[in-house]
Amino acid sequence: MGSPLTLIGLPIALGIIMFGLGLSLTPSDFVRVGRQPKAAAVALACQLLLLPAICFALVLAFRLPPILAVGMMLLAASPGGTTANLYSHLFRGDVALNISLTAINSVIAVVTLPVIVNLAVAYFQPGDMKVGLQLTKTVEVFMIVLVPVALGMLVRGLKPGFAQAMDRPVRIASILILTLVILGAAASSLDVLLANFQALAGIVILFCLFSLGIGFAVPRLLKIERPQAIASAFEVGLHNATLAIVIAQSVLRSPEMTLPGAVYGVLMFPLAAAFGLLITRKRTAAVAG
């Protein structure tokens, strides 16, 4: 994971994914949040406040080594990924809300992600790592997250026909790249991953289930409509594992810190599918009854 090819290739891979996200966004996606502010505010509160606190509690309960603890907090601080849109569509969520939340989250993460990681490093003190609130780190996160999204939106604004034609191919490429990044992160540190998989699998599964459950239950408790609650569940529950891996490797220069993101990236797909089936069956049973 420390080769120049990896250090350059991973940010490029993520850039393609984020560029593809930008191709699907317009300024109206940001404006749309104002039309359903309650659903958006609740989802963002779950994402930005509840999940880091829950992840911190899980990390302490599982007594993870410092470097893996920071990796988990980095994962918790990462925004929702484009996969959330797909799952929301499959299980009849409000996909438009997903797109808006992904856009807003990507902007907010530029600030919140470095802060949360900085606090995690200060608390867990993994070796001699020093992140701090360095401007260069924030700029790197900004370049990795926002610049490709902005370029994608610019292309869509200037060439809407081209953006529409490229949307499906780029989505497919994004899924393939996402899979390759996760597999690459796992394979490159295979010995370390196997040694830590047992320690990570339990906390990763619990964190994913907590994320999905909170993302759905909190909006429903606050009387938000079911489609918006489903959108919130997948937006809050499916973190951008690729972003966590890229930042751990390319910004923080820590291959070991990529392991929580790699394990999460593999396990989140079946867990999200099972969760979607569960809430769909409960809904079907309730309607039938």
C-alpha positions in Angstrom: 0.0 0.0 0.0 3.0 2.3 0.3 4.1 2.2 -3.4 4.1 5.4 -5.5 1.6 3.6 -7.8 -0.8 3.1 -4.9 -0.3 6.6 -3.5 -1.1 8.1 -6.9 -3.6 5.5 -8.1 -5.9 5.5 -5.1 -6.7 9.2 -5.2 -7.2 9.0 -9.0 -9.6 6.0 -8.5 -11.6 8.0 -5.9 -11.5 11.1 -8.2 -13.3 9.1 -10.9 -15.9 7.9 -8.4 -16.5 11.5 -7.1 -16.5 12.9 -10.7 -19.2 10.4 -11.5 -21.2 11.6 -8.5 -20.8 15.2 -9.8 -22.2 14.1 -13.2 -25.5 13.2 -11.4 -25.7 16.5 -9.4 -27.1 19.9 -10.2 -27.5 23.0 -8.1 -31.1 22.1 -7.6 -30.1 19.1 -5.6 -28.7 21.4 -2.9 -31.8 23.6 -3.2 -34.1 20.6 -2.8 -33.0 20.1 0.8 -34.8 23.4 1.6 -38.1 21.8 0.5 -37.8 19.0 3.1 -35.5 20.5 5.7 -36.7 18.2 8.6 -35.7 14.9 6.8 -32.3 16.3 5.7 -31.6 17.9 9.1 -32.4 14.6 11.0 -30.3 12.5 8.6 -27.3 14.9 8.9 -27.6 15.0 12.7 -27.5 11.2 12.7 -24.5 11.2 10.4 -22.5 13.9 12.0 -23.3 13.6 15.7 -24.7 10.2 16.6 -22.5 8.0 14.5 -19.1 9.3 15.6 -20.3 9.0 19.3 -21.5 5.4 18.7 -18.4 4.5 16.9 -16.2 5.9 19.7 -18.2 3.9 22.2 -17.8 0.7 20.1 -14.0 1.3 19.7 -13.7 1.6 23.5 -15.8 -1.5 24.1 -13.8 -3.6 21.7 -10.5 -2.2 22.9 -9.1 -1.8 19.4 -5.4 -1.0 19.0 -4.8 2.7 18.6 -4.2 2.6 14.8 -7.3 0.6 14.1 -9.3 2.8 16.5 -8.4 5.9 14.5 -9.2 3.9 11.3 -12.7 3.2 12.6 -13.2 6.9 13.6 -12.1 7.9 10.1 -14.7 5.5 8.7 -17.4 7.0 10.9 -16.5 10.5 9.8 -16.7 9.6 6.1 -19.9 10.7 4.3 -22.3 8.4 2.6 -21.2 6.9 -0.7 -22.9 6.6 -4.1 -23.9 3.1 -3.2 -26.5 4.6 -0.9 -28.4 5.9 -4.0 -28.5 2.4 -5.5 -29.8 0.7 -2.3 -32.3 3.5 -1.8 -33.7 2.9 -5.3 -33.9 -0.8 -4.8 -35.8 -0.5 -1.6 -38.1 2.4 -2.6 -36.5 5.2 -0.7 -36.5 8.9 -1.7 -33.5 8.8 -4.1 -33.7 12.5 -4.7 -33.1 13.1 -1.0 -30.2 10.7 -1.2 -28.6 12.7 -3.9 -29.1 15.9 -2.0 -27.7 14.4 1.2 -24.7 13.0 -0.6 -23.9 16.4 -2.1 -24.3 18.2 1.3 -22.4 15.5 3.1 -19.5 15.8 0.7 -19.2 19.5 1.4 -19.5 19.2 5.1 -17.0 16.3 5.3 -14.2 18.6 4.2 -14.4 20.3 7.6 -15.8 17.6 9.9 -13.6 14.7 8.7 -10.2 16.3 9.6 -11.6 17.5 12.9 -12.9 14.0 14.0 -9.7 12.3 12.8 -7.6 14.9 14.6 -9.5 14.3 17.9 -9.2 10.5 17.4 -5.5 10.8 16.9 -5.1 13.1 20.0 -7.1 10.6 22.1 -5.7 7.3 20.9 -2.2 8.5 20.1 -1.2 5.9 17.6 2.6 6.0 17.6 4.2 9.3 16.6 1.4 10.2 14.2 0.5 13.9 14.3 -2.4 15.2 12.3 -3.5 18.4 14.0 -5.7 20.8 12.2 -3.1 21.4 9.6 -4.2 23.4 6.6 -2.4 21.0 4.2 -4.5 18.1 5.4 -7.7 19.9 5.0 -6.7 21.1 1.6 -5.8 17.5 0.6 -9.3 16.3 1.8 -10.8 19.2 -0.2 -9.0 18.2 -3.3 -9.9 14.6 -3.0 -13.5 15.1 -2.2 -14.9 18.3 -3.7 -12.8 19.1 -6.8 -13.8 16.0 -8.8 -17.5 16.6 -7.7 -17.3 20.2 -8.9 -15.7 19.2 -12.2 -18.5 16.6 -12.7 -21.2 19.2 -12.0 -19.4 21.7 -14.4 -19.4 19.1 -17.2 -23.1 18.4 -16.6 -23.9 22.2 -16.7 -21.9 22.7 -19.9 -22.7 19.4 -21.6 -25.9 17.9 -20.2 -26.3 15.5 -23.0 -22.8 14.2 -22.6 -23.2 13.9 -18.8 -26.5 12.0 -19.2 -24.8 9.6 -21.7 -21.9 9.1 -19.4 -23.9 8.6 -16.3 -24.5 4.9 -16.6 -21.0 4.0 -17.8 -19.4 6.0 -15.0 -21.7 4.5 -12.4 -20.6 1.0 -13.6 -17.0 2.0 -13.6 -17.4 3.5 -10.1 -18.7 0.2 -8.7 -15.8 -1.7 -10.4 -13.3 0.8 -9.1 -14.8 0.7 -5.6 -14.5 -3.1 -5.6 -10.9 -3.0 -6.8 -9.9 -0.4 -4.3 -11.3 -2.4 -1.4 -9.8 -5.7 -2.7 -6.5 -3.9 -3.3 -6.5 -2.5 0.2 -7.2 -5.9 1.6 -4.7 -7.8 -0.6 -1.8 -5.4 -0.1 -2.0 -5.8 3.7 -3.3 -9.4 3.6 -1.2 -10.7 6.5 -2.1 -7.8 8.7 -5.8 -8.0 7.6 -6.0 -11.7 8.4 -4.4 -11.1 11.8 -6.9 -8.4 12.6 -10.0 -9.6 10.8 -11.5 -11.3 13.8 -11.0 -8.2 15.9 -12.5 -6.0 13.2 -15.4 -8.1 11.9 -17.5 -7.8 15.1 -17.2 -4.0 15.5 -17.6 -3.4 11.8 -20.8 -5.5 11.6 -22.2 -3.8 14.7 -21.3 -0.3 13.4 -22.9 -1.0 10.1 -26.1 -2.3 11.6 -26.2 0.6 14.1 -25.7 3.1 11.3 -28.5 1.6 9.2 -30.9 1.1 12.1 -30.4 4.6 13.5 -30.6 6.2 10.0 -34.1 4.6 9.7 -35.5 4.5 13.2 -34.7 8.1 14.3 -36.5 9.7 11.3 -39.5 7.4 11.8 -39.7 8.3 15.5 -39.8 11.9 14.4 -42.7 11.2 12.1 -40.8 11.5 8.9 -42.3 9.7 5.9 -41.1 6.2 5.2 -39.4 6.8 1.8 -37.4 9.6 3.4 -36.5 7.4 6.3 -35.3 4.7 3.9 -33.2 7.2 2.1 -31.8 8.4 5.4 -31.0 4.8 6.5 -28.8 4.0 3.5 -27.2 7.5 3.4 -26.3 7.2 7.1 -25.6 3.5 7.0 -23.4 3.2 3.9 -20.2 5.1 4.5 -17.7 5.9 1.7 -15.2 3.2 2.5 -13.1 4.2 -0.5 -12.7 7.7 0.8 -11.6 6.3 4.2 -9.1 4.0 2.6 -7.7 6.8 0.3 -7.3 9.3 3.2 -5.7 6.7 5.5 -3.2 5.7 2.8 -2.6 8.9 0.8 -3.1 11.6 3.4 -2.2 9.9 6.7 0.3 7.4 5.1 -0.9 4.5 7.2 -1.6 1.2 5.5 -2.8 -0.4 8.7 -5.4 2.4 9.1 -7.1 1.3 5.9 -8.1 -2.1 7.4 -11.4 -1.0 9.0 -12.5 0.6 5.7 -11.4 -2.5 3.8 -13.4 -4.9 6.1 -16.4 -2.5 6.1 -16.3 -2.2 2.3 -16.7 -6.0 2.0 -19.3 -6.5 4.6 -21.5 -3.5 4.1 -23.1 -4.8 0.8 -24.7 -8.0 2.2 -25.6 -6.3 5.5 -27.3 -3.4 3.7 -29.2 -5.9 1.4 -30.4 -7.9 4.4 -31.5 -4.7 6.2 -33.4 -3.5 3.1 -35.1 -6.9 2.8 -36.0 -6.8 6.5 -37.7 -3.4 6.5 -39.4 -4.2 3.2 -40.8 -7.5 4.6 -42.0 -5.8 7.7 -43.8 -3.2 5.6 -45.4 -5.9 3.4 -46.5 -7.8 6.5 -48.0 -4.7 8.0 -49.9 -3.9 4.9 -51.1 -7.5 4.5 -52.2 -7.5 8.1 
